[in-house]
């Protein structure tokens, strides 16, 4: 139990949460585990006019994590792309790694989402460990 997990999805909010998580992990001397969730494995072909290209959510997610890993200020960073909803992916990774803490941003922890739910609130309700919600607004 010596890891912090942070969920990222390419948004500015997630980037701010990841930066805060990396700084905290570095200060605490723990591994930071970057996690992103995708809806499905495999790619699909998209066509628009005469252009056709292949969209692969797993590959896109892996590229996001690789880029973020190089810019965060933590010495020990691991990554994982998990198939499933973001909150569930974070909680499952925390269980798998016996993590000490899950760190998420607060993008939707305001207004009606306090009643209806958000990723941060879903993680807080279901996490097998401590949860830190980073103020990112």
GIQUIZI-V967629 format. One line per field, one symbol per residue. ss: DSSP state (@ for helix, = for strand, . for the rest). psi: psi as a letter, one per 30 degrees, with the letter a starting at -180 (. if undefined). A space follows every 50 residues. Layout:
ss = ???
psi = ???
This chain:
ss = ..=====....@@@@@@@@@@@@@@@@@..========....======.. ======@@@@@@@@@@@@@@@.....=======..@@@@@@@@@@@@... =====.......@@@@..@@@@@@@@...=====...
psi = ihkkkkklgfleeeeeeeeeeeeeeeefhlkkjkkkklelllalkkkjbf kklkkjeeeeeeeeeeeeeffkhkfjkllkkkkaleeeeeeeeeeefhle kkkllgeghlbffeeflleeeeeeefkgalkkjkjg.
